[in-house]
Amino acid sequence: MKYISFVPARRTTHAVDAFDYSIPDDAVIHKGDIIRAPFRNQEIVGMIVDVRDTSAIADKTKHIPHPAILLSAGCEAVTALTLSAKRSFCSRPSVLHSWIRTIPKKAKGLNPIPISDTKQITIPLHDIRYTIDRISEIKKNISTINGRILILVPWQERAETLSATMHIPALHAKISTTRAWNMVQNFAAGSTHILVTTRIGAWLSLFADTVIIDEPENDDFKQDEMNPRLDARWMVNCIARIRKNMSIIQISTTPSVANTEIDWHLVPDLKPQLTISEFQSRGRSHIDAISSTALLRLEHDAQNTVPCFIVHPIRGERARFVCRDCGWIAPCANCGFVLSRLSTDAVCRKCGKKSRAPSVCTHCNGIDLSKSISGGDRVREQIKNTLGDRVHVIGLTNFWNMSLPEGATIVVTDIALIGGAVEDIRRKERLAICFRRLCAMIENAKANLILQGEEKLIAQCRMWLTAHGLQDAWKREINERALFGYPPAFHMAKLLIDGEAVQADMLYDDIMFRLPTGYIASAPLPVPYRPISSKSRFCMQISAPITVQQDAFVAFLQQYVGKAIIDLDPIAFFR
């Protein structure tokens, strides 16, 4: 009789890890195999993390007479699973669940093709390539690389675009369970040589000879859910360290601030057809959010059948309900976030709750609640009344996902909004990345860009077009973050504590008692805009100098697993 340690693909607490089962002596089974095992009154899917001749609970183990292998991921998968759990401060079952999600009940096993230790390719093991046209660069690499290729992209729409243009399968969260598992098995077996995926498929680097990461500077490679929270780029690099023969190619337009090894001679300068329209009170047209300069160009180009688009990031009728007399802002009754106008209703962009639009200010009884930026619906209606259907008003998401027509005219109503509205330490960096991505799209399509915004910000944006200007901006950004103790100059973790203030204070006191020299911990602050139905939540940060080894930083945080939700690589910070 042999025994296996089995990690189920289930969300569990940190204390729940592996279960022992017995199998026949002649069963051909290995570490990293994904199988089904009996669990209570059902069968569950999980990974074998150990095979041995004895078990401390041999007389209590359940027996699996005929273990059927659904997938063989190898010993490297066990190592990657353990490291991922350690980094995300979650259990191995929770991490495995985020990898394989749901396997169809009728799924059958397969015999995967082993990954060769030697590959017939001549590219470096880690290569960063800067380009204006990333899609063309990806296509060029695919045509010259042998072996299995995994293409990792930040968005589902980008995966679908590459899938359609290159006729390769795309794995993302919105496809069916059966179809997704077939893609995983086919790639693991080698019958599919090229697969494009979003962050949910980053673990498939275990089966790839080469991983191509598209736009690695984008923070959308980080998972949104907190259990577990893993960075897909980190996972690829982790697997590359385990599998020494795997190559990584990063295809980028703009380096991130955290990238300390930038060859600025390789970063491309951008030269889009650009017209500047600074915010001026006298330069406004009769259409909200559109300058007279932009409107004249739109009228001219629309008459000459040029495709015209207005990129306006504000959704709905208006950004929010703001009293023109006293500045009162209408809050959501459910979670406290600000309300936006959507036609005749009010909607909360945080919790999604719709309600009746307020008619008067609750502070001063004023009836004019229109002191706010006009939304896309209002601008769309005004444009239609003036220019008909020849000019399209679109939001940011639709714009980033569209294929820009050649020679089109694009008006961006406010350059400050294209990087998103989240107030965090990456706001300026994200804005620069998005601006350069925008200009690359314009240059590739030989289109025309009309840029509206404040004079000071537009001047900064024009500097970001060149590698030299961006390098200077990144130096200032790094120095500013170092001054306030932010990454990449410091390690930083975010801790979320659910419960009452006394619990958060007790945890803070314990952390301060154990805090190593050089570490800094902020006092817990309440997280605003929580839904009424949810518990109170408090947020605090712990940081350490970059000279501290990350393993030591992680080891210190490990003692607080279960007492707080720990995010080792946070995007946003509450300060």
N, C-alpha and C positions, 0 to 999 in steps of 0.2 A: 504494500500500500504506500502511495506517495501522498504528499500534502501540498496544497497551494495556499498562498495568501491572495485574496481576491478583493480588489477595490471596486465597489459598485459605482456606477455612473448616476449618482444621486446627490442632491444638495443636502449636506449634513453639517452638523456642528464640527468645530475643529477637533473635538475629542474622538469623533467617529472616523475610523480610518479603514482598516482591512479586516476581513473575516477569513477564517480557515475552513477549507473543504478537503475531503479526501477524494482521490482519484485512483483508478487501477494502475498497477505497476507498468503495464504495457501501453498506457496512454502517452501519445506523443504530444507533449505540451511544453511551452517555453515561456520565460518571462517576456512580458509585452504582448502576449496573446489576449485578444478580446473575445470573451465567451459569454454564454448565458449560464446562470447558476440559480438553484432554487433558493428562495428567500421568503420565509413565512408561507403564505398561500399562493405565491406567484413566482415567476421567473424574472430575474433582473439581469441586465447587461453590465459587464464590468471588465476590468483588466487584471490579469495575473501579474503580480509584482514580485512573487517569490515562489520557487519550487524546491521542496526539501523532503527528506526521508522521515522526519519526525514532526510532531506538533505537541505543544504544551496542553492542548485540549483535544487530543486525539479521540477520546471516547465520546466527545460531544459534537464532533464535526458531522456535517451532512455529507453524503456521498454523491458524487457525480459520476454515474457509470460510463457515460459516453460523451465526454466534453467535446462539443463542436466548435471549431475555431471560426469566428466571424471575420477576424482580421488579425494579422500578425504584424505588430509594430516594432518588435525587437527590444533588446535591453535598453537601447537609447531612449525609448519612450518612457520607461520606468524612471530613468534618471531625470528626463525633462519634466515628467509629472511631479516628481518630488521637489525639484527646484522651483517650478511654477507655484506649487502650493506654499513653499517657504516665502517666496517673494510677495504673494498676494495675501498671506496670513489667513489662508483658507485651508480646508481639509482637502486631501487628495481626491475623495469622491466628488466634491464640488467642482474642482478643476477639470476632472475627467468628464463630468456632465457638460461643462461649457465647451469641451472639445467635440465630443461625439453626439451631443444633443439627444435625439431620439432615433433609435434604430427600428425599422419596421419589424413587426412580429414575424413576418414570413421571410425575413432576410436569411440567405444561405451563406455558408462559408466559402472561402476561396483559398487558392494557393498563390500567395504573392510572389512576385519575382524579386529575389534578393537584390539589394542595392550594391553595386560593384564598389570595391575599395579604390579602384583606379578609373578615372574618366578620361575620355579622349577629347579634352578641351584645353584651350591654352589661355583662358582668362584668369586673372588673379582670384584668390579666394574671397577677397572683399574689394569691390570696385565701386567708386562713386562717379557717376557721369552726369554732368550738367548740360542741359539742352533747353531750347525754347519749345521744341516740338517733342514732347515725351512719347506720344502715341507712335510716331514714326520711329523713335529710338527703340521702343519695345519691339516693334515689328522687325527691325533690323537685327536685334539681338537674337530673337527667336530663330531667324533663318540661319544663324551661324553657330548655334550651340547644340551640342548633342545631349542625349539623356533626357530625363524627366525634368520639366520646367514648371515651377509654381510661380504665378504672377499674383502679387499681393497688392490690392488697390484699396484706397480709403473709403470708397462709396459703392453702393449697390449699382447705381446708374452707370458708373465708370466700368464696373465689371460687365454689365450688359452691353455697353458700347463696344468694348474690346471683344466680347463674345460674338457680337454680330459682324464686326469688321474683319475678324481673323478666323471666324468659324471654329471656335473652341468652346467647350462647356464652361459655364460660369456658376460657381457655388456661392450662394449668399442666403441670408436668413429668410427670405420670402418665397423660396421654392419648396415644393412638397418634400415630406420626409423620405419617401421612397426614392425620389429622383436624387435628392442630396446624398443618400447613402450609396446609391449606385455610382455616383461620381467619385465618392471617397474610395470605394472598392476598386473601381477601374483605374484610378490613379495609383493606388497602392500596388495593384497587380501589374502595372506597366502597360495595360491596353490603351490607356489615355496618357499620352506623352506630355501634353500641355494642359494646364488647368489654371483658370483665373478665379480668384476668390477674394472676398473681403476678410476682415480680421477673424471671422469665425473659423476660417480654414488655415490659419497660420500654423497650427500644429502639424499640418500635412507636410511641413518642411522635413519631417522625419523620413519621407519617401522621395524627396526631390534631390536631384543632382545640382540644380541651380535654382535659386529663388531671386526673382526680380521684384524689387519693391518700388512701386510707382508713387512718386511724390512723398518721400519719407519724412519730409519736414512737417507734414500735416498732422495735427494732434487728433484727428478722427481715427487714427489707428488704436486709440485707447478705448476700451470697452466702457459703455455707459453704466452697466449694472455693477453694483459694489461687491457682488459675491459670485465669482471672484472678479477683481479688477486687474486685468493683465494688458500690457502693451504688446500688440502683435509684433512690433519691430524688436522688442526685447526677446520675445519668444523665438524668433528666427535666429537672432544672434546667440541665444542660449543653445539652441539645437546645433548651430554651426560649431560651437565649441566642443560639443559632444561628438559630432560627426566631422572629423577633421577634413574630410574630402569634399564637403559641400561648399559651393560658391554662392556669394551674394552680390547682386548688382543693384545699386540704388540709382534710380533715374530721377533727377531733380532739376528744378529751375532755380530754386532759391535755397541756400543752406540755412539751417536753423541756428539760433544763437548757441544752443548746446553743443553744436558740432565744433570742436576745438581744433580740428585738423583740416582746415579748409585751404585748398589751393586756389586763391582768389583769381589766378590767371585763367582758370577753367570756368569760372562763373560768367555766364553770358551777359552782355549789355543788351538792353531792350530798346527798340526804336520804333514804337507804334506811331501811327498817325494820330496826333493828340491835339485837341483844342481845349483850352482852359477857360472856364467860366466861373469866376470867383463870386461868392455871395455878396450882393450889393442890394440895398433897399430899392434903388432906382432901376436895377436890372431885372426885376421880377416881371414875369408875364402875367396874363390873366388866368393862367393855369397854375394851380398850386404845385410847388416844388420844381417848377421849370423856369429857367431864366429866359429872357427875351432872345438872347443869342442862340440858345439851344432850340427854341421854338422856331425861329427863322430857318435854321438848318433843317429841322424836321419837315417844315412845310415845303421847302425846296426839294429835298430828297424824296419825300413821299409823292410829290407830283411827277418825279422822274422814275417812279417805280423802284426806288432803292429800298431794300428791306430795312425797316427802322424799328428800333427797340428802345424802350425806356426802362432802365433797371431801377426799381424803387423798392427798397428793402422793407418798408412799413406795410404790414398787412391790414386788411379790413378798411373801415371808413376813416378812422383816425387812430393815432397811436394810443391815445388814452383820453379820458374825460378830465379836463383841467378847467377850473373856474377862471374866467378872464378877469374877474374882480379881485379875488383874494389868493388865487393859486392853488386852491384845494384840489386834490387828486382823488378820484373815486376808487376805493379799494374793493377787492373781491370779498364777499361775505363768507366764502368758504375757506380761503387760505390767506387773505390779507394782501395778495399781490395786486398790482394796478390793473384796472379794467381797460380793455380796448373796445372801440366802437366797431360793430360788425352789422352793417345795414341799420336796422332799427333796434338791434339788441346790443347787449354788452357781453363780452366774452373775456375770460381770464386766460392768458397765454401760458400760465404756469400749470393750473390744474384742469383747464379745459371746460370749466363750468360756465354755462350760459345763463343769463338773467335779463330782467327788464332793464333797459337803459335808464339811468337816473335823469330826472328832468330838472332838478334844482340842486344847487350846492347846499350840503348839509351844514356848512360852516357860516355862510353869509346869506343864504337863500337867493344867490344870484342864479339867473336862468341861462346865461351864456357859458356853456361848458366846452367851447370849441377852441380854447387856447392850447392847441397841440398840433403836431405835424400831421398833415393829411396822409391817409393811407392809400394803398394801391387801388382800392375800389373807387375812391373819390377821384383820384387822378385819372383812372381809366375812363370814368364817365365823362370827365371834362375833355379828355383827348378825343373821345368818340364824337362829342358834339362839335368839336373844332375840325378834326382831321379825318373823321370817319374811322374805318377799320384798317387804314393803311399804316398805322403806327400801333405797336403792341406794347402794353405795359406789363412787365413780368417781375416776379420776385427773385431773390437771390438764388434759391434752390433751383428753380427752373432755368435760370440763366447759366449756372455752373454745369447743368446737365445737358444743355442744348448743343447742337452742332451749329456753330455760327456760320451763316451764309457769307460767301465771299463778297467783299465790297460793302457790307452792311454799315449802317450808322447806329452807334450805341451811345445813349445818354445815361450817365450815372448821376442820379439826383443828389447824392451826398456821399463823397468818397469816405467819410468817417464811418459809414455804416456797413461797408462791404465785408469787413472782417468779423461781423457779429457784434451783438450788443452786450456780451458778457464782460463784466468788469473784473479782470484778473491781471496777473503780472505779465501774461503773454499778449495782452491786448494790442500793443504797438507792434510786436513781432508778427502776430497773426494778420494785422492789417497790411504790413509790408509784404508778407507772403501772398496774400490774396490780391493785392494790387499788382504784383509782378505776374501772378497767374493770369489776371485780367488782361494785362498788356501783352502777354505772350499769345493769348487767344486772339487779340486784335491784330497783332503782327502776322500770325499764321494765316488768318483769313483775309489779310489785306483790307481790313475794315477801318472805320473812322471812329474815334472815341472822343466824346465831349464830356469833360470831367467837371463837375460842379463841387464846390466845397469852400471851406475857409482858406484864406490866403496863406496862412502859416502852414497848414497841413498840406496844401497842394505843393508848396515849396519843398517840404520834406519828401513827398511822394516822388517828385521829379528827381531828387537825389537818389532814391532807391532804384531808379532805372539802370544805373551803372554799377558795376561790381565795386569800383572804388568808393562810390557814395554809400553803398550798402555796407561795405566793410567799416567805414567810419561810424555809421549808425549802429552797427552791432557792437563796436567797441564801447560806445556811450551806453548802450543798453546793458551790457555786461557789467560795467563799472557802477551803474545805478542800482542794479540788482544786488551786487556785492555790498554796496553801502547799506542796504536794508536787510541783508541776510537771506537773499532768495537764491534759488538754483539759477545757473549751474555753479555758482560760487559756494553753495552750501547744499548738503543733503537736507531734504525736508520731507516730513510725513504729516499727513492730516489725520486727526483722530476725531471721529464722530461718536458722541456718547448719548444714548437714548435714556430718557428718564428725567427725574427732577434735578434741580440745581444742586441739591446736596450731594447727589451721586457724582456729578461732574466735579464738584469741589473736592470730594474725597479722592477721586482718581488723580486729580491734579496734585494734591498734597503728597500722594504716594510717589508720583513721578518725580516731583521736586526732591523728595528724600533720596531717591535712587539715581538722580540725574548725574551722569559722568561729567567730569571737568571739560569745559568747552562746549557742552550741549546747551541749548536754549529751549525753554518751553513757554508758550504763551498761556495766559489764563483762559479758561473756557468761556466762550461767548455764546449766547443763544442764537440758533439758526433762524433767520426771519422767514416769514411767509410759509409756515408749516400748515398743512390742511388741518382743519379742526378735529377730524377723526384720528389724526396721528398723534403719537407721543411727542412730548417736547424733546428737542435735540440740541445738543451743545457741540461746539466745534473748537478744537485747539490744535496747535501745531508744535511739533518738535523738530528742531534743526540741529545739525552738527557740521563742523567745518569739512570741506571737501577733502582735507588731509586724512580724515577718519576713514578707514576701510568700510565699504558699504556692508560687508558681512558683519562687522562689529555693530553698525547702526541697526541692522536687521535683528541681530541677536538681542539688543536692548529692547526693541519693540515687541519681540516675541512674548515677553512676559505679560503683555497686556492684551493678548488675543483672547477674545471672549468677553472682555470688559469694554471694548470699543471697536468700532469699525475702523480699520487701519488702512490708509491709502498711501503707499510708498511713493507713488509717482503722480501726485495730484495735478489737475489742470488748473482749477480755480482755488483761490484761497480767500478765507474770510478774515479780513483785518479791519 
